[in-house]
Amino acid sequence: MTPDFEAQLRAVSLRVTRPRLAVLGALRDHPHIDTDTVIELVRADLPTVSHQAVYDVLRALTDAGLIRRIQPAGATARYESRVDDNHHHVVCRSCGAIADVECAVGHAPCLTASNDHGFVVDEAEVVYWGFCPDCATSTKPTETASSEGNR
């Protein structure tokens, strides 16, 4: 099923433009991509679009809640179009690959903090770190053991 990007844009009172449609399409087909990759993908369809136009679109779509900006510690900001749930991410320490991780149990269990200090919590971000399957098999056992000893 192809999402109706035009209806999504109109639902949040944004004008339907070719750059906005191209960015939404790029993020649908390539989750967790950085800004440079978004620009490259958008320019495949719209060769004359400027860097600034893509940055502006990313900001507008993020502000409108149509996309999500994620930035794990020490990593480049990435964007995804999956915004309708409270999912988390797993990040490879070696290559930087990112994958979605569903909440462990129940409806948004991470929103119940052990001590909320009086805050009204409406979102939680959990990032799991490790090695993706490709990097885990290419890493020598002694390298993994020595890096674990440094934590």
C-alpha positions as CSV (number, residue, x, y, z in Angstrom):
1,M,0.0,0.0,0.0
2,T,1.4,3.4,-1.0
3,P,0.9,6.2,1.5
4,D,-1.0,9.2,0.3
5,F,1.7,11.8,0.9
6,E,-0.5,14.6,-0.5
7,A,-3.2,13.9,2.1
8,Q,-0.6,13.7,4.9
9,L,0.7,17.1,4.0
10,R,-2.7,18.6,3.7
11,A,-3.7,17.1,7.1
12,V,-1.0,19.1,8.8
13,S,-1.7,22.2,6.8
14,L,1.4,22.0,4.6
15,R,1.3,22.8,0.9
16,V,1.9,19.9,-1.4
17,T,5.3,20.6,-3.2
18,R,7.5,18.3,-5.3
19,P,10.4,18.5,-2.8
20,R,8.2,17.6,0.1
21,L,6.7,14.6,-1.8
22,A,10.3,13.5,-2.9
23,V,11.6,13.7,0.7
24,L,8.6,11.7,2.0
25,G,9.2,9.1,-0.7
26,A,12.9,8.9,0.1
27,L,12.2,8.3,3.8
28,R,9.5,5.7,3.0
29,D,11.9,3.7,0.9
30,H,15.1,4.3,3.0
31,P,14.5,4.6,6.7
32,H,17.2,6.0,9.0
33,I,19.0,8.0,6.4
34,D,21.1,11.1,6.9
35,T,20.6,14.5,5.3
36,D,23.2,14.0,2.6
37,T,21.5,10.8,1.5
38,V,18.1,12.5,1.5
39,I,19.5,15.2,-0.8
40,E,21.1,12.6,-3.1
41,L,17.8,10.6,-3.4
42,V,15.7,13.8,-3.9
43,R,18.0,15.0,-6.5
44,A,17.6,11.8,-8.5
45,D,14.0,13.0,-9.1
46,L,14.5,16.7,-8.8
47,P,18.1,17.5,-10.0
48,T,17.8,21.3,-9.4
49,V,16.6,21.2,-5.8
50,S,19.0,23.0,-3.5
51,H,20.5,21.7,-0.3
52,Q,18.7,24.5,1.6
53,A,15.4,23.5,0.2
54,V,15.9,19.9,1.4
55,Y,17.0,21.1,4.9
56,D,13.9,23.4,5.0
57,V,11.6,20.4,4.0
58,L,13.2,18.2,6.6
59,R,12.6,20.8,9.3
60,A,9.0,21.5,8.2
61,L,8.1,17.8,8.0
62,T,9.7,17.2,11.4
63,D,7.9,20.1,13.0
64,A,4.6,18.9,11.6
65,G,5.2,15.4,13.0
66,L,5.3,13.6,9.6
67,I,8.9,12.5,10.1
68,R,11.2,12.0,13.0
69,R,14.7,13.1,13.5
70,I,16.9,10.7,15.5
71,Q,20.4,11.3,16.6
72,P,22.1,8.6,18.7
73,A,25.0,9.8,20.7
74,G,28.0,10.5,18.6
75,A,26.2,9.8,15.4
76,T,24.9,11.9,12.5
77,A,21.3,12.9,12.6
78,R,19.0,10.5,10.7
79,Y,15.4,10.8,9.6
80,E,12.6,8.3,9.5
81,S,8.9,8.4,8.5
82,R,7.8,5.9,11.1
83,V,6.2,8.3,13.6
84,D,2.9,6.6,14.6
85,D,4.2,4.5,17.5
86,N,6.7,4.4,20.4
87,H,9.5,2.3,18.9
88,H,13.2,2.4,19.7
89,H,16.4,1.8,17.8
90,V,19.4,-0.5,17.7
91,V,22.7,1.0,16.5
92,C,25.8,-0.7,15.3
93,R,28.9,0.6,17.0
94,S,31.0,-0.3,14.0
95,C,29.2,0.7,10.8
96,G,26.4,2.9,12.2
97,A,23.6,0.8,10.8
98,I,20.2,1.5,12.6
99,A,17.2,-0.7,12.8
100,D,13.8,-0.3,14.5
101,V,13.1,-2.2,17.7
102,E,9.5,-2.6,19.0
103,C,8.6,-1.8,22.6
104,A,9.2,-4.8,24.7
105,V,5.8,-5.3,26.4
106,G,2.4,-3.6,26.2
107,H,1.4,-0.2,25.0
108,A,4.3,2.3,25.4
109,P,5.7,0.6,28.5
110,C,8.8,2.9,28.5
111,L,6.6,5.9,29.3
112,T,6.3,4.8,32.9
113,A,9.5,6.2,34.5
114,S,10.8,4.8,37.8
115,N,10.8,8.4,39.0
116,D,9.3,11.1,36.7
117,H,10.3,13.9,39.1
118,G,6.9,15.5,38.5
119,F,7.3,15.6,34.7
120,V,4.4,14.7,32.5
121,V,6.2,12.1,30.3
122,D,4.9,11.8,26.7
123,E,7.8,10.2,24.9
124,A,10.8,7.9,25.7
125,E,13.8,7.2,23.6
126,V,15.7,4.0,24.1
127,V,18.8,3.2,22.0
128,Y,20.4,-0.2,22.1
129,W,24.0,-0.3,21.0
130,G,26.0,-3.3,19.7
131,F,27.2,-4.8,16.5
132,C,25.1,-5.6,13.4
133,P,25.3,-9.2,12.0
134,D,27.8,-8.2,9.3
135,C,30.1,-6.4,11.7
136,A,29.8,-9.0,14.4
137,T,31.0,-11.7,12.1
138,S,33.8,-9.6,10.7
139,T,35.1,-8.6,14.1
140,K,37.7,-10.9,15.6
141,P,36.8,-12.3,19.0
142,T,39.9,-10.7,20.6
143,E,38.9,-7.3,19.3
144,T,35.4,-7.7,20.8
145,A,36.8,-8.9,24.1
146,S,39.3,-6.0,24.4
147,S,36.7,-3.4,23.5
148,E,34.3,-4.8,26.2
149,G,37.1,-4.6,28.7
150,N,37.3,-0.8,28.1
151,R,33.7,-0.1,29.1
